[in-house]
Amino acid sequence: MVIHSDDDEEELKEEIQSDLNSVTKLATSSKGVTVHASTLGALEALLQFLQKECKPPIPVSTVNIGTIFKKDIIRTNLMNEKGFPEYATILAFDVKIDSEAEEYAKECSVKIFTADIIYHLFDQFSAYMNGIIEQRKADALMKAVHPCVLKIFPQHIFNKKDPIVVGVEVTDGTLKIHTPLYIPQLGLDVGRVVSIENNHKEVNQAKKGTSVSIKISCESNPNLMYGRQFDHTHSLYSKISRDSIDALKEFFKDDVSKEDWLLIVKLKKVFGINDNTKKKTPVDRSKLNNSANSSSNNIVSTDALPGYNDDDSDD
């Protein structure tokens, strides 16, 4: 802006500050990216685009005009310190980056995306966020446990020791690769499913009503043996937890059917998972044993488990 001799400098300052304040009000998120633009008008246009036109909107915590300096990197790095590294990011629209700031950004793991076209900034940041989400999803794969209950076929025991290989029927839920299996009435960790075969073909999952052969890795308990610690009279349950439920909700919600969510609600009672805290109450094994003894087929059905007939809806 050029100030002429007949302009009131103080009035212009107040006008500019007022305009800047009205724009910075758009940056109201406690966690979000930092936005830099070359002019006030460009900053306003960029904020409008990020928060009004982007689906979903991109949260903005800080805005500024002009060259990016080290102090801007320090401020943006607060997102790393707060535990939101994805937002330790500067979207720079048509601005320069000071060399010291650029070096410091590398040291602090602060990302700087630059472009002369607004849409290009959005594309860069979206690709960056998608990469983070996919990585987190991959990291959560072992933590996210789908709910299932399995019945062992006593006539299909192929290997009794690690790796245990048995034929099972999925009596409820969905069995997935990597599912940890547990026997609640014994308090016994059986192991993790490392392969599933259906009609001699490897598959990644098995739905309710399907009969499959599974291989169970017992690395944590290599002395575990079918017929010694457990047998076909014990149903196998996927070992869910508060963390596994949260991982399903965050990354795999669309992969879980309504019926499976209902099963999770019921299994929460079996495993003593509280909605409000991560503290678990002990499983009442006497109830489980009584249910097992009264069952006509010697399989503990989910209907016989404490709380299983609870009518809670989605978790």
N, C-alpha and C positions, 0 to 999 in steps of 0.2 A: 504494500500500500504506500502511495506517495502522499505526503502531507503538504498542502499548499500554504502559502503565507496567510491566507485569509481563513484557514481552518482553525477550529478550536481544538487544540491538541488533547486537552483533558476530556472534552466531550467525546472525541473519537476513541480515546482509550476506554472510556466507560461503555461506549457502544460495542466495541470489539469484545470487551470482557463479558458483556451481557450476552452477546452471540455465542461466545465460547462456553459460558455457563449453561446456556440452553442446550448446546450440543452434548456437553459432558454429562448432562442428566441422563442421557441415553445409556451411559456406561454405569449401570446400577448393580451389576452382578458382583457378589463377593468372590466368586471364582469365574475366571474367564480370560480371554486373550487380551493382549495390549494392541491397540490400533494407533498407527502413525500415518499422517497424511501431509501433503505439501501445503495445503491451504485449508482454511476453515470450511469452505464450500465442499472441498473434496472429502474432508473428514465427515461432514454431515451426510453426504451421499453414501459414503462407505458404511457408516453406522446404520443408516436406513436400510441399506441392502442386507447387511449381516443379520439385523434383528427383525426386519419386517418381511423380507423376500426369501430369505434362506429357509429351507425346510429340512430339518428343524433349525430354529434360529441359533446363531452362534453367540454365546454369552461374551460380553465385553466388560472387563473390570477397570481398564485404564485407557485413556486417550491422550494423544499429544500431537503437536504440529511441528513439522520441520525435521531436521537431521536427528538420527538416533545416536545418543551418546551413552557412555558407560553407566551413568546414573539411571538411564532407562532400562538397561539390562539388569541392574541391581533390583529395581522395582519389579520387573517381570519375573525375576528369579524367586520372588516370594511365593509364586505358585508351586515351585519345586519344594520349597520349605514347608508349605502347607499340605503337601501330599497330592497335588494335582499337576503332575509333570506334563500332561497333555495340554495344559493351558499356559505353560511356561513358553509362550509363543508370541511373537510380534508379527502382525500383519502390516507391512509397510507399503503404502500406496504412493508411488512417485516421490520417494524421499531418498536422501543419501544416508550412508551408514559410516560413522566415524571408525577409523581403523582400530583404535583402542577398544571401542565397543564391540567390534566384530570379533576380536581375539578373546575378549572377556566372555562373550556369548558362548564361544566354543568351550571355554573352561567350565562354565556354569550349566552347560547343556540347555541353553535357551535357543530355541529355533527362531530364525528370522526368515519370513517369506516376503519376497519383494515382487512387485509387478506394476506395470503402468496401466493395466486394465483391471477393473474391479473383479470381473468374473474369473480372471486368472488367479487372483488371490484366493477366491472361494474354492476353485478347483484344487489348488495346491494344499490348502488346509484340509479339505474334505478327504483327499487321498491320504494325507498324513494321519488323520483321525481314523480312517478305515483300517489303516495298517496297524494302529495301536489296538483297535477293537478286535481285529483278527488274532493278534498276538495274545491278548488277554483271554480270548475265547479258547485258544489252543492251550494256554496255561491252565485254564479252568476245566479242561476236558477230564482230567483225572479226578478232580474234586467233585464235579457234577455227577451225582448218582441217580439214575432213573429207578423208580420203584418197581419191584417185582417180587413174586413169591413162587418158589419152584418146588415141585414134588419129584423125588428121586424114584426112578424105576429100578427095583431090586434085581430084575433080570438083565439089566443093561449096565453092569459095573465093569468097565474095561481096564481101569487101573486104580488100585486102592491107595497108592502112595503118590507123593509129589512127583510129577503133576497128576492130580486125581482126574480121572476121565470117567464120566458117568452120563447116562441118559436121563433126561428130566422132561417134565411137562411144565410149561409156564402156566400156573393156575391163576395168576393175576398180574396185571401190569405189563411192563416191557423189559425184557432182558437185553442188556447191551454189553458189548465188549468192554473190559476193564471194570465191570461191576464187582465191588467187594461183597462177599457173601458171609452171612452171619446166622447163627442159630440162637435166637433169643432165650429159649428156655434152658439152654446150656451155657449161655454167655460165651459162646465159642466163635472165634474168627476162623472161618473155613479157608479163606483165601480170595484171590481175585480171578475172575474169568478172563482167560487170555485167548480163547478161541471158542467159536460156536459153529457147529456143523448141522446142516439140515439136508437130509438125503445125500450125504457124503459131499456136500458143497459147503464151503466156508461162507458164513454170513456175518453181518455186523450186529444183527439184532433178531429177537424172536418175540412175537406178540403173544398175548393171552390165548391159550388153547393150542399152542404149537408145541410139538415134541421135538427136541433137539438133543444133540450130544454136546457136552461142554468140557473144556479142559480148564482145570483150576490150579493156579500156581499158589503154592503154600510156602513162600519164601520166609515169612515171619514165623512159621511153625512147621519146619521140615519133617518133624516126627509125627505129624498128624496122619492118621490112617483111617480110611473108611472101614467100618465094621468094628473099630476099637473105640474111638471117641464119639462117633456118630454113625447113623445108618439111615435106611430108607424111611424109618418112622419119624424122622425129623425133617420138617420143611426148611428150605433155605430161603433166607430173606436178603434182599439188597440192604446193605448197611448204610442207611441214610443218616444225615446229621443236619444241624442248623446251617453249617457252612455249605453242605452239598445242596440243600434246598435253595439257599441264596444264590449259589452259582447257576442252578437251573433257571431260576427266575430272571437273572441278569443276562445270561448268554444263550439259553436254550429254551426259552419259554414257548416259542412257537413249535418246538419239537415234542412237547409234552401234551398228550390228549387230556380232555376234561376228565375222563375216567382215571387216568394216571394221577392227575392232581388230587382227585378224591382219595385215591389209594395213599398218596403221600400224607394227606390229612389223617388218615386212619393209622398209618405206620408211625406218625409222630407220637401217638399215644403209646405204641408198643415200645418205642425207644426213649420215651420220656423227654421229648423235645418240647421245650417251652417256647411260646411265640415271642415273649418279651426279653428273655435272657438266654444265654447259651448254656446255662446250668441244666444238667439232666438229672432226673430222678431215677433211682434204680428200677430195673425191670422186675415186676413181681413174678418170679419164676414159678411159684407154687400154683398160680392161676394157669400158667402155661402148661405145667405138668399135668394138672387136673384135666385141662382141656384135651391134652394128648391122650390121656388114659381113657377118656370118655368117647373119643372119636372112633367111629366104626371102621375107618380105613387106616387108623393109626397115623394119620397125617394131621398136623396141627393146621387147621383152616384159619383163615384170617377172621372169620366170624367168631371164632372161639377166643380170640386175643382180647386182652383188656382194652376197652375203648374203641375196638374196631368198628362197632356199629354206630359210632358217633355220627351225627348228622351234620357236622360242620361242612360248609361249602368250601370253595377254593381256598387254599392256604393263604 
